[in-house]
Amino acid sequence: MIRCVLSKILYLVPTMLGITIVAFGFIRLLPGDPVLLMAGERGVSPERYAELAAQLGYDRPVWAQYLTYLGNLLHGDLGRSLVTKKPVLAEFLTLFPATVELGLVAIVIAALVGVPIGVIAAIRRGSWFDQVSMTGALVGFSMPIFWWGLLLIILFSGVLGWTPVSGRISLMYFFPPVTGFMLIDSLLSGQEGAFASALSHLVLPAIVLATIPLAVIARQTRSAMLEVMGEDYVRTARAKGLSPARVIGVHALRNALIPVITTIGLQIGVLMAGAILTETIFSWPGIGKWMIDSISRRDYPVVQSGLLLIAAIVMIVNLLVDLTYGLINPRIRHR
Protein backbone atom coordinates (compact mmCIF):
# COMPACT_ATOMS: atom_id res chain seq x y z
CA MET A 1 0.00 0.00 0.00
CA ILE A 2 2.84 2.41 0.86
CA ARG A 3 4.57 1.65 -2.45
CA CYS A 4 1.31 2.26 -4.29
CA VAL A 5 0.81 5.62 -2.53
CA LEU A 6 4.37 6.75 -3.28
CA SER A 7 4.07 5.79 -6.95
CA LYS A 8 0.84 7.76 -7.30
CA ILE A 9 2.41 10.78 -5.60
CA LEU A 10 5.35 10.65 -8.03
CA TYR A 11 2.88 10.79 -10.92
CA LEU A 12 1.57 14.08 -9.53
CA VAL A 13 4.92 15.84 -9.94
CA PRO A 14 4.96 16.09 -13.78
CA THR A 15 1.24 16.85 -13.71
CA MET A 16 1.78 19.79 -11.37
CA LEU A 17 4.65 21.02 -13.54
CA GLY A 18 2.37 20.94 -16.59
CA ILE A 19 -0.31 22.84 -14.68
CA THR A 20 2.17 25.60 -13.79
CA ILE A 21 2.96 26.02 -17.49
CA VAL A 22 -0.73 26.13 -18.43
CA ALA A 23 -1.60 28.55 -15.60
CA PHE A 24 1.36 30.79 -16.39
CA GLY A 25 0.64 30.90 -20.12
CA PHE A 26 -3.17 31.14 -19.86
CA ILE A 27 -3.31 34.53 -18.17
CA ARG A 28 -0.77 35.99 -20.60
CA LEU A 29 -2.91 35.03 -23.58
CA LEU A 30 -5.73 37.26 -22.33
CA PRO A 31 -5.90 40.81 -23.71
CA GLY A 32 -5.04 43.63 -21.33
CA ASP A 33 -2.03 44.92 -19.45
CA PRO A 34 -1.89 44.49 -15.66
CA VAL A 35 0.34 47.55 -15.28
CA LEU A 36 -2.19 49.77 -17.08
CA LEU A 37 -5.04 48.26 -15.08
CA MET A 38 -3.17 49.06 -11.87
CA ALA A 39 -2.67 52.66 -13.02
CA GLY A 40 -6.43 53.16 -13.38
CA GLU A 41 -8.30 55.66 -15.51
CA ARG A 42 -5.71 58.43 -15.04
CA GLY A 43 -3.15 56.45 -17.01
CA VAL A 44 0.58 56.40 -16.43
CA SER A 45 3.61 58.06 -18.00
CA PRO A 46 6.06 55.94 -20.00
CA GLU A 47 8.68 56.40 -17.30
CA ARG A 48 6.32 55.31 -14.54
CA TYR A 49 5.11 52.39 -16.68
CA ALA A 50 8.68 51.15 -17.14
CA GLU A 51 9.31 51.50 -13.41
CA LEU A 52 6.20 49.51 -12.46
CA ALA A 53 6.93 46.84 -15.07
CA ALA A 54 10.47 46.46 -13.69
CA GLN A 55 9.15 46.20 -10.11
CA LEU A 56 6.73 43.46 -11.10
CA GLY A 57 9.26 41.70 -13.32
CA TYR A 58 7.15 42.06 -16.47
CA ASP A 59 9.98 43.74 -18.39
CA ARG A 60 11.90 40.45 -18.60
CA PRO A 61 11.42 37.66 -21.16
CA VAL A 62 8.48 35.32 -20.54
CA TRP A 63 10.74 32.32 -19.93
CA ALA A 64 12.64 34.25 -17.26
CA GLN A 65 9.37 35.23 -15.59
CA TYR A 66 8.28 31.60 -15.58
CA LEU A 67 11.53 30.39 -14.01
CA THR A 68 11.19 33.03 -11.30
CA TYR A 69 7.58 31.99 -10.71
CA LEU A 70 8.60 28.32 -10.50
CA GLY A 71 11.45 29.11 -8.11
CA ASN A 72 9.11 31.06 -5.84
CA LEU A 73 6.68 28.12 -5.83
CA LEU A 74 9.42 25.75 -4.73
CA HIS A 75 10.09 28.09 -1.79
CA GLY A 76 6.38 28.18 -0.89
CA ASP A 77 5.83 31.71 -2.19
CA LEU A 78 2.63 31.94 -4.25
CA GLY A 79 3.01 35.66 -4.78
CA ARG A 80 0.97 38.71 -3.81
CA SER A 81 -2.17 40.07 -5.39
CA LEU A 82 -1.54 43.06 -7.66
CA VAL A 83 -4.83 44.59 -6.49
CA THR A 84 -5.10 43.92 -2.74
CA LYS A 85 -1.33 43.56 -2.11
CA LYS A 86 -2.12 40.58 0.14
CA PRO A 87 -0.45 37.16 -0.14
CA VAL A 88 -2.35 34.91 -2.55
CA LEU A 89 -2.27 31.97 -0.14
CA ALA A 90 -3.81 34.07 2.65
CA GLU A 91 -6.66 35.19 0.40
CA PHE A 92 -7.18 31.63 -0.82
CA LEU A 93 -7.37 30.22 2.71
CA THR A 94 -9.82 32.96 3.70
CA LEU A 95 -12.22 32.26 0.84
CA PHE A 96 -11.71 28.51 0.45
CA PRO A 97 -13.98 27.45 3.35
CA ALA A 98 -16.95 29.06 1.60
CA THR A 99 -16.30 27.00 -1.54
CA VAL A 100 -15.67 23.83 0.48
CA GLU A 101 -18.93 24.29 2.36
CA LEU A 102 -20.87 24.80 -0.86
CA GLY A 103 -19.13 21.89 -2.59
CA LEU A 104 -19.53 19.48 0.33
CA VAL A 105 -23.25 20.15 0.66
CA ALA A 106 -23.66 19.82 -3.11
CA ILE A 107 -21.83 16.47 -3.34
CA VAL A 108 -23.72 15.14 -0.28
CA ILE A 109 -27.02 16.07 -1.93
CA ALA A 110 -25.89 14.51 -5.20
CA ALA A 111 -24.75 11.25 -3.54
CA LEU A 112 -27.69 10.87 -1.14
CA VAL A 113 -30.20 11.42 -3.93
CA GLY A 114 -28.32 10.02 -6.93
CA VAL A 115 -27.27 6.64 -5.51
CA PRO A 116 -30.76 5.57 -4.31
CA ILE A 117 -32.30 6.71 -7.59
CA GLY A 118 -29.75 4.67 -9.54
CA VAL A 119 -30.27 1.59 -7.37
CA ILE A 120 -34.06 1.71 -7.62
CA ALA A 121 -33.89 2.36 -11.36
CA ALA A 122 -31.67 -0.72 -11.80
CA ILE A 123 -33.91 -2.93 -9.67
CA ARG A 124 -37.01 -1.77 -11.57
CA ARG A 125 -35.42 -1.71 -14.98
CA GLY A 126 -37.84 -0.69 -17.70
CA SER A 127 -40.45 0.61 -15.27
CA TRP A 128 -41.91 4.13 -15.30
CA PHE A 129 -39.56 5.10 -12.45
CA ASP A 130 -36.54 3.99 -14.45
CA GLN A 131 -37.61 5.89 -17.55
CA VAL A 132 -38.61 9.07 -15.72
CA SER A 133 -35.52 9.17 -13.48
CA MET A 134 -33.03 8.51 -16.29
CA THR A 135 -34.74 11.07 -18.53
CA GLY A 136 -34.56 13.57 -15.68
CA ALA A 137 -30.88 12.71 -15.17
CA LEU A 138 -30.18 13.33 -18.86
CA VAL A 139 -31.97 16.68 -18.70
CA GLY A 140 -30.08 17.64 -15.54
CA PHE A 141 -26.75 16.73 -17.08
CA SER A 142 -27.50 18.75 -20.23
CA MET A 143 -28.77 21.84 -18.43
CA PRO A 144 -26.36 24.83 -18.28
CA ILE A 145 -25.65 25.82 -14.69
CA PHE A 146 -26.04 29.55 -15.23
CA TRP A 147 -29.45 29.09 -16.89
CA TRP A 148 -30.65 26.61 -14.26
CA GLY A 149 -29.44 28.87 -11.44
CA LEU A 150 -31.24 31.91 -12.84
CA LEU A 151 -34.46 29.91 -13.23
CA LEU A 152 -34.34 28.77 -9.60
CA ILE A 153 -33.58 32.31 -8.42
CA ILE A 154 -36.59 33.64 -10.34
CA LEU A 155 -38.87 30.90 -8.96
CA PHE A 156 -37.78 30.43 -5.34
CA SER A 157 -36.39 33.89 -4.61
CA GLY A 158 -38.42 36.14 -6.89
CA VAL A 159 -41.85 34.48 -7.16
CA LEU A 160 -42.12 32.37 -3.99
CA GLY A 161 -39.74 34.39 -1.81
CA TRP A 162 -38.49 31.26 -0.02
CA THR A 163 -34.74 31.78 -0.34
CA PRO A 164 -32.38 34.79 -0.46
CA VAL A 165 -30.84 35.82 -3.75
CA SER A 166 -27.18 36.13 -2.76
CA GLY A 167 -24.63 36.03 0.05
CA ARG A 168 -23.95 33.51 2.82
CA ILE A 169 -26.02 35.00 5.66
CA SER A 170 -28.32 37.92 6.35
CA LEU A 171 -26.74 41.28 7.17
CA MET A 172 -28.67 41.20 10.46
CA TYR A 173 -26.12 38.77 11.88
CA PHE A 174 -22.46 39.39 12.54
CA PHE A 175 -19.95 37.22 14.38
CA PRO A 176 -16.23 36.58 14.00
CA PRO A 177 -15.39 33.53 11.87
CA VAL A 178 -14.11 30.53 13.81
CA THR A 179 -13.98 27.72 11.25
CA GLY A 180 -14.88 29.63 8.09
CA PHE A 181 -17.89 27.35 7.57
CA MET A 182 -20.94 29.54 7.98
CA LEU A 183 -23.24 26.74 9.13
CA ILE A 184 -20.86 25.82 11.95
CA ASP A 185 -19.96 29.40 12.87
CA SER A 186 -23.63 30.39 13.00
CA LEU A 187 -24.29 27.59 15.49
CA LEU A 188 -21.26 28.55 17.59
CA SER A 189 -22.36 32.19 17.66
CA GLY A 190 -25.47 31.33 19.65
CA GLN A 191 -27.47 34.02 17.83
CA GLU A 192 -31.08 33.05 17.35
CA GLY A 193 -31.98 32.55 13.71
CA ALA A 194 -28.37 32.72 12.46
CA PHE A 195 -28.20 29.05 11.49
CA ALA A 196 -31.55 29.19 9.69
CA SER A 197 -30.39 32.24 7.76
CA ALA A 198 -27.10 30.56 6.76
CA LEU A 199 -28.95 27.41 5.69
CA SER A 200 -31.48 29.36 3.62
CA HIS A 201 -28.64 31.12 1.81
CA LEU A 202 -26.84 27.82 1.14
CA VAL A 203 -29.60 25.51 -0.03
CA LEU A 204 -30.35 27.05 -3.44
CA PRO A 205 -26.75 27.39 -4.74
CA ALA A 206 -25.99 23.91 -3.38
CA ILE A 207 -28.91 22.42 -5.33
CA VAL A 208 -27.80 24.21 -8.49
CA LEU A 209 -24.23 22.99 -8.07
CA ALA A 210 -25.39 19.43 -7.28
CA THR A 211 -27.55 19.05 -10.39
CA ILE A 212 -24.92 17.75 -12.83
CA PRO A 213 -23.10 15.47 -10.30
CA LEU A 214 -26.47 14.06 -9.19
CA ALA A 215 -27.39 13.18 -12.77
CA VAL A 216 -24.01 11.56 -13.43
CA ILE A 217 -24.03 9.59 -10.16
CA ALA A 218 -27.57 8.31 -10.76
CA ARG A 219 -26.77 7.08 -14.26
CA GLN A 220 -23.46 5.51 -13.19
CA THR A 221 -25.08 3.77 -10.21
CA ARG A 222 -27.79 2.30 -12.41
CA SER A 223 -25.25 1.07 -14.95
CA ALA A 224 -22.98 -0.44 -12.28
CA MET A 225 -25.89 -2.14 -10.51
CA LEU A 226 -27.19 -3.69 -13.73
CA GLU A 227 -23.74 -5.09 -14.46
CA VAL A 228 -23.22 -6.45 -10.95
CA MET A 229 -26.69 -7.98 -10.63
CA GLY A 230 -25.88 -10.34 -13.48
CA GLU A 231 -22.81 -11.77 -11.74
CA ASP A 232 -22.71 -15.34 -10.43
CA TYR A 233 -22.25 -14.40 -6.77
CA VAL A 234 -25.47 -12.35 -6.83
CA ARG A 235 -27.42 -15.24 -8.34
CA THR A 236 -25.86 -17.58 -5.75
CA ALA A 237 -26.92 -15.26 -2.93
CA ARG A 238 -30.47 -15.27 -4.24
CA ALA A 239 -30.41 -19.06 -4.58
CA LYS A 240 -29.39 -19.35 -0.93
CA GLY A 241 -32.62 -17.61 0.02
CA LEU A 242 -31.10 -14.38 1.28
CA SER A 243 -33.47 -11.46 1.59
CA PRO A 244 -33.62 -9.03 -1.36
CA ALA A 245 -32.36 -6.22 0.88
CA ARG A 246 -29.26 -8.25 1.81
CA VAL A 247 -28.62 -9.33 -1.77
CA ILE A 248 -28.88 -5.76 -3.05
CA GLY A 249 -27.27 -3.94 -0.12
CA VAL A 250 -24.40 -6.31 0.76
CA HIS A 251 -23.56 -8.30 -2.35
CA ALA A 252 -24.58 -6.06 -5.26
CA LEU A 253 -24.28 -2.47 -4.06
CA ARG A 254 -20.95 -2.96 -2.30
CA ASN A 255 -19.27 -4.07 -5.53
CA ALA A 256 -21.16 -1.55 -7.65
CA LEU A 257 -19.92 1.30 -5.45
CA ILE A 258 -16.37 1.09 -6.84
CA PRO A 259 -17.13 2.82 -10.16
CA VAL A 260 -19.64 5.05 -8.36
CA ILE A 261 -16.97 6.31 -5.97
CA THR A 262 -14.70 6.91 -8.94
CA THR A 263 -17.47 9.00 -10.47
CA ILE A 264 -17.96 10.93 -7.22
CA GLY A 265 -14.24 11.63 -7.04
CA LEU A 266 -14.17 12.87 -10.63
CA GLN A 267 -17.11 15.15 -9.88
CA ILE A 268 -14.88 17.18 -7.54
CA GLY A 269 -13.33 18.75 -10.61
CA VAL A 270 -16.81 19.36 -12.03
CA LEU A 271 -17.81 20.98 -8.74
CA MET A 272 -14.80 23.29 -8.88
CA ALA A 273 -15.69 24.34 -12.42
CA GLY A 274 -19.39 24.65 -11.56
CA ALA A 275 -18.59 26.63 -8.43
CA ILE A 276 -17.13 29.42 -10.57
CA LEU A 277 -20.49 29.98 -12.30
CA THR A 278 -22.60 29.22 -9.24
CA GLU A 279 -20.66 31.57 -6.97
CA THR A 280 -20.85 34.31 -9.59
CA ILE A 281 -24.62 33.93 -10.01
CA PHE A 282 -25.34 33.87 -6.27
CA SER A 283 -22.54 36.32 -5.27
CA TRP A 284 -21.13 33.56 -3.09
CA PRO A 285 -17.80 34.79 -1.62
CA GLY A 286 -15.67 31.77 -2.53
CA ILE A 287 -12.66 31.05 -4.69
CA GLY A 288 -14.76 30.75 -7.85
CA LYS A 289 -15.94 34.34 -7.70
CA TRP A 290 -12.45 35.35 -6.55
CA MET A 291 -10.92 33.78 -9.66
CA ILE A 292 -13.44 35.44 -12.02
CA ASP A 293 -12.75 38.84 -10.47
CA SER A 294 -8.98 38.25 -10.69
CA ILE A 295 -9.18 37.32 -14.39
CA SER A 296 -11.11 40.49 -15.19
CA ARG A 297 -8.49 42.54 -13.31
CA ARG A 298 -5.56 40.66 -14.91
CA ASP A 299 -4.26 39.86 -11.45
CA TYR A 300 -1.53 37.48 -12.66
CA PRO A 301 -0.34 36.08 -9.30
CA VAL A 302 -3.88 35.30 -8.12
CA VAL A 303 -4.92 33.54 -11.33
CA GLN A 304 -1.68 31.57 -11.64
CA SER A 305 -1.52 30.39 -8.05
CA GLY A 306 -5.30 30.01 -7.76
CA LEU A 307 -5.39 27.59 -10.69
CA LEU A 308 -2.46 25.69 -9.21
CA LEU A 309 -4.10 25.36 -5.79
CA ILE A 310 -7.42 24.24 -7.27
CA ALA A 311 -5.67 21.64 -9.44
CA ALA A 312 -3.70 20.38 -6.44
CA ILE A 313 -6.90 19.93 -4.44
CA VAL A 314 -8.58 18.01 -7.28
CA MET A 315 -5.57 15.69 -7.63
CA ILE A 316 -5.39 15.06 -3.88
CA VAL A 317 -9.09 14.18 -3.79
CA ASN A 318 -8.66 11.76 -6.70
CA LEU A 319 -5.69 10.19 -4.88
CA LEU A 320 -7.83 9.69 -1.79
CA VAL A 321 -10.56 8.15 -3.95
CA ASP A 322 -8.04 5.63 -5.31
CA LEU A 323 -7.00 4.71 -1.77
CA THR A 324 -10.59 4.11 -0.68
CA TYR A 325 -10.96 1.30 -3.22
CA GLY A 326 -9.12 -1.04 -0.88
CA LEU A 327 -11.54 -0.26 1.92
CA ILE A 328 -14.55 -1.12 -0.21
CA ASN A 329 -13.12 -4.15 -2.02
CA PRO A 330 -10.25 -5.88 -0.14
CA ARG A 331 -9.21 -7.75 -3.30
CA ILE A 332 -7.88 -4.49 -4.77
CA ARG A 333 -5.31 -4.13 -1.97
CA HIS A 334 -3.27 -7.02 -3.34
CA ARG A 335 -3.21 -5.83 -6.97
C-alpha positions as CSV (number, residue, x, y, z in Angstrom):
1,M,0.0,0.0,0.0
2,I,2.8,2.4,0.9
3,R,4.6,1.7,-2.5
4,C,1.3,2.3,-4.3
5,V,0.8,5.6,-2.5
6,L,4.4,6.7,-3.3
7,S,4.1,5.8,-6.9
8,K,0.8,7.8,-7.3
9,I,2.4,10.8,-5.6
10,L,5.3,10.6,-8.0
11,Y,2.9,10.8,-10.9
12,L,1.6,14.1,-9.5
13,V,4.9,15.8,-9.9
14,P,5.0,16.1,-13.8
15,T,1.2,16.8,-13.7
16,M,1.8,19.8,-11.4
17,L,4.6,21.0,-13.5
18,G,2.4,20.9,-16.6
19,I,-0.3,22.8,-14.7
20,T,2.2,25.6,-13.8
21,I,3.0,26.0,-17.5
22,V,-0.7,26.1,-18.4
23,A,-1.6,28.5,-15.6
24,F,1.4,30.8,-16.4
25,G,0.6,30.9,-20.1
26,F,-3.2,31.1,-19.9
27,I,-3.3,34.5,-18.2
28,R,-0.8,36.0,-20.6
29,L,-2.9,35.0,-23.6
30,L,-5.7,37.3,-22.3
31,P,-5.9,40.8,-23.7
32,G,-5.0,43.6,-21.3
33,D,-2.0,44.9,-19.4
34,P,-1.9,44.5,-15.7
35,V,0.3,47.5,-15.3
36,L,-2.2,49.8,-17.1
37,L,-5.0,48.3,-15.1
38,M,-3.2,49.1,-11.9
39,A,-2.7,52.7,-13.0
40,G,-6.4,53.2,-13.4
41,E,-8.3,55.7,-15.5
42,R,-5.7,58.4,-15.0
43,G,-3.2,56.4,-17.0
44,V,0.6,56.4,-16.4
45,S,3.6,58.1,-18.0
46,P,6.1,55.9,-20.0
47,E,8.7,56.4,-17.3
48,R,6.3,55.3,-14.5
49,Y,5.1,52.4,-16.7
50,A,8.7,51.2,-17.1
51,E,9.3,51.5,-13.4
52,L,6.2,49.5,-12.5
53,A,6.9,46.8,-15.1
54,A,10.5,46.5,-13.7
55,Q,9.1,46.2,-10.1
56,L,6.7,43.5,-11.1
57,G,9.3,41.7,-13.3
58,Y,7.2,42.1,-16.5
59,D,10.0,43.7,-18.4
60,R,11.9,40.5,-18.6
61,P,11.4,37.7,-21.2
62,V,8.5,35.3,-20.5
63,W,10.7,32.3,-19.9
64,A,12.6,34.2,-17.3
65,Q,9.4,35.2,-15.6
66,Y,8.3,31.6,-15.6
67,L,11.5,30.4,-14.0
68,T,11.2,33.0,-11.3
69,Y,7.6,32.0,-10.7
70,L,8.6,28.3,-10.5
71,G,11.5,29.1,-8.1
72,N,9.1,31.1,-5.8
73,L,6.7,28.1,-5.8
74,L,9.4,25.7,-4.7
75,H,10.1,28.1,-1.8
76,G,6.4,28.2,-0.9
77,D,5.8,31.7,-2.2
78,L,2.6,31.9,-4.3
79,G,3.0,35.7,-4.8
80,R,1.0,38.7,-3.8
81,S,-2.2,40.1,-5.4
82,L,-1.5,43.1,-7.7
83,V,-4.8,44.6,-6.5
84,T,-5.1,43.9,-2.7
85,K,-1.3,43.6,-2.1
86,K,-2.1,40.6,0.1
87,P,-0.5,37.2,-0.1
88,V,-2.3,34.9,-2.5
89,L,-2.3,32.0,-0.1
90,A,-3.8,34.1,2.7
91,E,-6.7,35.2,0.4
92,F,-7.2,31.6,-0.8
93,L,-7.4,30.2,2.7
94,T,-9.8,33.0,3.7
95,L,-12.2,32.3,0.8
96,F,-11.7,28.5,0.4
97,P,-14.0,27.4,3.4
98,A,-16.9,29.1,1.6
99,T,-16.3,27.0,-1.5
100,V,-15.7,23.8,0.5
101,E,-18.9,24.3,2.4
102,L,-20.9,24.8,-0.9
103,G,-19.1,21.9,-2.6
104,L,-19.5,19.5,0.3
105,V,-23.3,20.2,0.7
106,A,-23.7,19.8,-3.1
107,I,-21.8,16.5,-3.3
108,V,-23.7,15.1,-0.3
109,I,-27.0,16.1,-1.9
110,A,-25.9,14.5,-5.2
111,A,-24.8,11.3,-3.5
112,L,-27.7,10.9,-1.1
113,V,-30.2,11.4,-3.9
114,G,-28.3,10.0,-6.9
115,V,-27.3,6.6,-5.5
116,P,-30.8,5.6,-4.3
117,I,-32.3,6.7,-7.6
118,G,-29.7,4.7,-9.5
119,V,-30.3,1.6,-7.4
120,I,-34.1,1.7,-7.6
121,A,-33.9,2.4,-11.4
122,A,-31.7,-0.7,-11.8
123,I,-33.9,-2.9,-9.7
124,R,-37.0,-1.8,-11.6
125,R,-35.4,-1.7,-15.0
126,G,-37.8,-0.7,-17.7
127,S,-40.5,0.6,-15.3
128,W,-41.9,4.1,-15.3
129,F,-39.6,5.1,-12.5
130,D,-36.5,4.0,-14.5
131,Q,-37.6,5.9,-17.6
132,V,-38.6,9.1,-15.7
133,S,-35.5,9.2,-13.5
134,M,-33.0,8.5,-16.3
135,T,-34.7,11.1,-18.5
136,G,-34.6,13.6,-15.7
137,A,-30.9,12.7,-15.2
138,L,-30.2,13.3,-18.9
139,V,-32.0,16.7,-18.7
140,G,-30.1,17.6,-15.5
141,F,-26.8,16.7,-17.1
142,S,-27.5,18.7,-20.2
143,M,-28.8,21.8,-18.4
144,P,-26.4,24.8,-18.3
145,I,-25.6,25.8,-14.7
146,F,-26.0,29.6,-15.2
147,W,-29.4,29.1,-16.9
148,W,-30.7,26.6,-14.3
149,G,-29.4,28.9,-11.4
150,L,-31.2,31.9,-12.8
151,L,-34.5,29.9,-13.2
152,L,-34.3,28.8,-9.6
153,I,-33.6,32.3,-8.4
154,I,-36.6,33.6,-10.3
155,L,-38.9,30.9,-9.0
156,F,-37.8,30.4,-5.3
157,S,-36.4,33.9,-4.6
158,G,-38.4,36.1,-6.9
159,V,-41.8,34.5,-7.2
160,L,-42.1,32.4,-4.0
161,G,-39.7,34.4,-1.8
162,W,-38.5,31.3,0.0
163,T,-34.7,31.8,-0.3
164,P,-32.4,34.8,-0.5
165,V,-30.8,35.8,-3.8
166,S,-27.2,36.1,-2.8
167,G,-24.6,36.0,0.0
168,R,-24.0,33.5,2.8
169,I,-26.0,35.0,5.7
170,S,-28.3,37.9,6.4
171,L,-26.7,41.3,7.2
172,M,-28.7,41.2,10.5
173,Y,-26.1,38.8,11.9
174,F,-22.5,39.4,12.5
175,F,-20.0,37.2,14.4
176,P,-16.2,36.6,14.0
177,P,-15.4,33.5,11.9
178,V,-14.1,30.5,13.8
179,T,-14.0,27.7,11.2
180,G,-14.9,29.6,8.1
181,F,-17.9,27.4,7.6
182,M,-20.9,29.5,8.0
183,L,-23.2,26.7,9.1
184,I,-20.9,25.8,12.0
185,D,-20.0,29.4,12.9
186,S,-23.6,30.4,13.0
187,L,-24.3,27.6,15.5
188,L,-21.3,28.5,17.6
189,S,-22.4,32.2,17.7
190,G,-25.5,31.3,19.6
191,Q,-27.5,34.0,17.8
192,E,-31.1,33.1,17.3
193,G,-32.0,32.6,13.7
194,A,-28.4,32.7,12.5
195,F,-28.2,29.0,11.5
196,A,-31.6,29.2,9.7
197,S,-30.4,32.2,7.8
198,A,-27.1,30.6,6.8
199,L,-29.0,27.4,5.7
200,S,-31.5,29.4,3.6
201,H,-28.6,31.1,1.8
202,L,-26.8,27.8,1.1
203,V,-29.6,25.5,0.0
204,L,-30.3,27.0,-3.4
205,P,-26.8,27.4,-4.7
206,A,-26.0,23.9,-3.4
207,I,-28.9,22.4,-5.3
208,V,-27.8,24.2,-8.5
209,L,-24.2,23.0,-8.1
210,A,-25.4,19.4,-7.3
211,T,-27.6,19.1,-10.4
212,I,-24.9,17.8,-12.8
213,P,-23.1,15.5,-10.3
214,L,-26.5,14.1,-9.2
215,A,-27.4,13.2,-12.8
216,V,-24.0,11.6,-13.4
217,I,-24.0,9.6,-10.2
218,A,-27.6,8.3,-10.8
219,R,-26.8,7.1,-14.3
220,Q,-23.5,5.5,-13.2
221,T,-25.1,3.8,-10.2
222,R,-27.8,2.3,-12.4
223,S,-25.2,1.1,-15.0
224,A,-23.0,-0.4,-12.3
225,M,-25.9,-2.1,-10.5
226,L,-27.2,-3.7,-13.7
227,E,-23.7,-5.1,-14.5
228,V,-23.2,-6.5,-10.9
229,M,-26.7,-8.0,-10.6
230,G,-25.9,-10.3,-13.5
231,E,-22.8,-11.8,-11.7
232,D,-22.7,-15.3,-10.4
233,Y,-22.3,-14.4,-6.8
234,V,-25.5,-12.3,-6.8
235,R,-27.4,-15.2,-8.3
236,T,-25.9,-17.6,-5.8
237,A,-26.9,-15.3,-2.9
238,R,-30.5,-15.3,-4.2
239,A,-30.4,-19.1,-4.6
240,K,-29.4,-19.3,-0.9
241,G,-32.6,-17.6,0.0
242,L,-31.1,-14.4,1.3
243,S,-33.5,-11.5,1.6
244,P,-33.6,-9.0,-1.4
245,A,-32.4,-6.2,0.9
246,R,-29.3,-8.2,1.8
247,V,-28.6,-9.3,-1.8
248,I,-28.9,-5.8,-3.0
249,G,-27.3,-3.9,-0.1
250,V,-24.4,-6.3,0.8
251,H,-23.6,-8.3,-2.3
252,A,-24.6,-6.1,-5.3
253,L,-24.3,-2.5,-4.1
254,R,-20.9,-3.0,-2.3
255,N,-19.3,-4.1,-5.5
256,A,-21.2,-1.5,-7.6
257,L,-19.9,1.3,-5.4
258,I,-16.4,1.1,-6.8
259,P,-17.1,2.8,-10.2
260,V,-19.6,5.1,-8.4
261,I,-17.0,6.3,-6.0
262,T,-14.7,6.9,-8.9
263,T,-17.5,9.0,-10.5
264,I,-18.0,10.9,-7.2
265,G,-14.2,11.6,-7.0
266,L,-14.2,12.9,-10.6
267,Q,-17.1,15.2,-9.9
268,I,-14.9,17.2,-7.5
269,G,-13.3,18.8,-10.6
270,V,-16.8,19.4,-12.0
271,L,-17.8,21.0,-8.7
272,M,-14.8,23.3,-8.9
273,A,-15.7,24.3,-12.4
274,G,-19.4,24.6,-11.6
275,A,-18.6,26.6,-8.4
276,I,-17.1,29.4,-10.6
277,L,-20.5,30.0,-12.3
278,T,-22.6,29.2,-9.2
279,E,-20.7,31.6,-7.0
280,T,-20.9,34.3,-9.6
281,I,-24.6,33.9,-10.0
282,F,-25.3,33.9,-6.3
283,S,-22.5,36.3,-5.3
284,W,-21.1,33.6,-3.1
285,P,-17.8,34.8,-1.6
286,G,-15.7,31.8,-2.5
287,I,-12.7,31.1,-4.7
288,G,-14.8,30.8,-7.9
289,K,-15.9,34.3,-7.7
290,W,-12.4,35.3,-6.6
291,M,-10.9,33.8,-9.7
292,I,-13.4,35.4,-12.0
293,D,-12.7,38.8,-10.5
294,S,-9.0,38.2,-10.7
295,I,-9.2,37.3,-14.4
296,S,-11.1,40.5,-15.2
297,R,-8.5,42.5,-13.3
298,R,-5.6,40.7,-14.9
299,D,-4.3,39.9,-11.5
300,Y,-1.5,37.5,-12.7
301,P,-0.3,36.1,-9.3
302,V,-3.9,35.3,-8.1
303,V,-4.9,33.5,-11.3
304,Q,-1.7,31.6,-11.6
305,S,-1.5,30.4,-8.0
306,G,-5.3,30.0,-7.8
307,L,-5.4,27.6,-10.7
308,L,-2.5,25.7,-9.2
309,L,-4.1,25.4,-5.8
310,I,-7.4,24.2,-7.3
311,A,-5.7,21.6,-9.4
312,A,-3.7,20.4,-6.4
313,I,-6.9,19.9,-4.4
314,V,-8.6,18.0,-7.3
315,M,-5.6,15.7,-7.6
316,I,-5.4,15.1,-3.9
317,V,-9.1,14.2,-3.8
318,N,-8.7,11.8,-6.7
319,L,-5.7,10.2,-4.9
320,L,-7.8,9.7,-1.8
321,V,-10.6,8.1,-4.0
322,D,-8.0,5.6,-5.3
323,L,-7.0,4.7,-1.8
324,T,-10.6,4.1,-0.7
325,Y,-11.0,1.3,-3.2
326,G,-9.1,-1.0,-0.9
327,L,-11.5,-0.3,1.9
328,I,-14.6,-1.1,-0.2
329,N,-13.1,-4.1,-2.0
330,P,-10.3,-5.9,-0.1
331,R,-9.2,-7.8,-3.3
332,I,-7.9,-4.5,-4.8
333,R,-5.3,-4.1,-2.0
334,H,-3.3,-7.0,-3.3
335,R,-3.2,-5.8,-7.0
